[in-house]
């Protein structure tokens, strides 16, 4: 099979104005950005408001291995698959971060014959949205330190400042730094650090806002720290929110590209799944929902994390109601959830793991069952997508289909990576049927529940914990946020994505454990409170041989080495 | 008179494909980026190579005040002026940096009726080139620290590392920082800092390269530090140059916009004038030189700095030969060079300075005469452009014209800011005549002169110094660079732009002084060695009330407060 880059290069792309026309979007709403991407005007939201709504499908997964289970690939494949049923679909996914592109191998635009093209555009700057987030975020950071330097009229407590800086690069040396060294003219020394741009609250805000005005208002609500009375100090008070919004006025428009089969793809925003909600943008979905029979989007990590946040944070912000949820399962992840194997990113799978063993697959059922229950807990109909890999055995696929049948859930084996949309047609058919099944979408908790109870509900009902243990620090912080009026916000629990529990080594569906909450932070602008359960890395590092070492241009100026 | 933003908003823009067609550039070479800017393919350079060359005009100035003397405005005005003589001109200028846009007031796209439109696009992200420079620069920085972290196979001496990080924001607290704090997994503690993106060597490289391949090779030659034997360690050795080039593959294409009078404007690259050559890109000029009767470009600061570097660094890289050089003079700068007045950015001019006083103007002649001689020293014909301001008196303009006449130099009063190209028609006429005057372009020094002698030649012949004084550190550094083979590079002297001397308070044309060289740095990739004479700030700070505080979107989503 050719490489992703070769497939991408070999694709004949449709002019983007024609792709937009397929969505019923006129050229006046399309702004080309280079030859491979375009931005759509937010005017589309109002202009298309009278059209019927597409069925809204979210793609999630069982608890993934460190290798990832091909959720984006499945999302793109499923979107393409609908065309083979004579239906029109729009795909809405996240923008990949450039840091990891040059860090670890692996594009973020799907793979094989289920990818967004051209992959160079998708994986590099795209239309610059991440850079705009970097710029807006760091302008606020500079204005925070400038405020201290110029007399600190707002009485901001320097030790309370939570607003760090961001860059879209994997750079471990920036995690913990001291700024403001030098002399009187060079600022005030302070310990702080950089996160990767995707982890910026500005990114989460961009992904959750529903209009330019909403973006402006949310930016103003960002809390950078507290004054000596414990009152929140905001970006609005620092007079930074307007300039931040101006920097983001193009970035707020969704990007239009296409898949290898010319299916329309909206790529917009990529909030970090570790500490934010990990879903693509609300505005892209508000446009896409009016542009076809199906809108297929993706939620990061397993259903306990990305899908839970999709239901309780993103759908709350958008007002949209999902019709079905796909849970991606792979043979290798099922085997890992048996507890018998361990996989490590960058190393080949253990020899025994690639032998035919439907038993091992079946032994991992607990995790899949829990994730299906997590979808149903929201009144949404799940569908199992078996993402087929070349080394899989039919008996192993059947084991997954058996588990789905035991749960009364539709399921299909999908071969989109190798065969494109045709390979996902059976999955699309199952999803179409699921969308027609009567169901009533419900949030997991009402927002007026106290914050600690919201965390407890998610921990028990999604993760299978027996309860939560708040550290004294976390208790104090919850008190602060309640006093500041953030108690009506939903929660976005930051824990490992590699286990239903807080311990990445515990596979399957762990029971008999409690979720320890070390600390709690607030993204008041984005509109959620996020408890930290475990060590959350917000700035990746580079390996001994980063992917960047192999990426170059060839003699003809073409990109090589992008995997 | 309406504000710059109002004029920009009121402009009817021509479709960019039509602007390109006016330049004889077909649509296959044009990639739209949004509705207001486009990129031109570098294929244009070869495709247009058979066309006759335009006359090549560089716009410089007398030694400016801290307020700036309207060099960009004059460049745009002059470009527009040629149309009023029935000639076709192309304008090529630098991209403004976003840091200062939110720091101090003042767009960088010209002003009044001699500006590039729309000003929001010009002053904000444009097509993202600065962000690509930030990304490429910081990827190399991460790979440097990662190399140390992973065992330092190249034996890079951590204390010799000169490669810092960059961001396009005014942030004084990032000037001096310590990175790599935390623990074993968070890097190795090291003192370093951030410069503004415009000060990145990557920006200088992008501005000086003549093709994508040349860009790739120059990136490989970047020196990040030295090993324990004193040998240079390069980006090529760190295997970073390929990935950096991939990040820059769109940024290397010049951006096409238009002026308020629909004159084609190429905006490309903005290397910091303080420590780099401060000229727009070679590739933009290689395209523009084939697209009209005149190509008008701009060189930063006074003729002793920007124009000298234009002649000896940029023209060496491009192989292009200038036909005339405009020296912009203003009444206020002439008065300052009398030594009788002092102006401060952000404060109104002293009362006595705005009184009619041709005497004061004439008393500042020394500086203008020296800058005209600096142009002539390169075998280029100068023209004086009196950039008229509303409060000027005719008698004061006449004083400048008199000085020009005494020097045997053509001159014209230009009112482009108030009247557009029509106000610059007389200037355009003088420039056209100067272009036809026989002259022979010559570099100031041959590249095989030893580095110290090159510095000495520039100091004596351009600045009027009696010689140079090298510090012991500077001597050692010159030895190192000579040993490393950088002695064949031209020099780019970093000194204040506010005086011909190294002391910003000395106005006019100071004599009886020597230039102290504190240290010397090398931009081996960009291809110049830069002696540091005085305190060169490479990361600006914010004021007590930065411009960002007033920039916002209004209810209709329009940008307000951009000045």
Interface residues (C-beta under 8 A of the other chain):
Chain A: X31 X32 X33 X34 X35 X39 X98 X102 X120 X124 X125 X127 X128 X131 X132 X134 X135 X138 X139 X141 X142 X143 X145 X146 X149 X150 X151 X165 X167 X168 X169 X170 X171 X172 X173 X174 X175 X176 X177 X178 X179 X180 X181 X182 X185 X186 X187 X188 X190 X191 X212 X213 X216 X239 X240 X241 X242 X243 X245 X246 X247 X249 X250 X541 X542 X544 X546 X547 X548 X549 X550 X551 X552 X553 X555 X557 X559 X561 X562
Chain B: X31 X32 X33 X34 X35 X39 X98 X102 X120 X124 X125 X127 X128 X131 X132 X134 X135 X138 X139 X141 X142 X143 X145 X146 X149 X150 X151 X165 X167 X168 X169 X170 X171 X172 X173 X174 X175 X176 X177 X178 X179 X180 X181 X182 X185 X186 X187 X188 X190 X191 X212 X213 X216 X239 X240 X241 X242 X243 X245 X246 X247 X249 X250 X541 X542 X544 X546 X547 X548 X549 X550 X551 X552 X553 X555 X557 X559 X561 X562
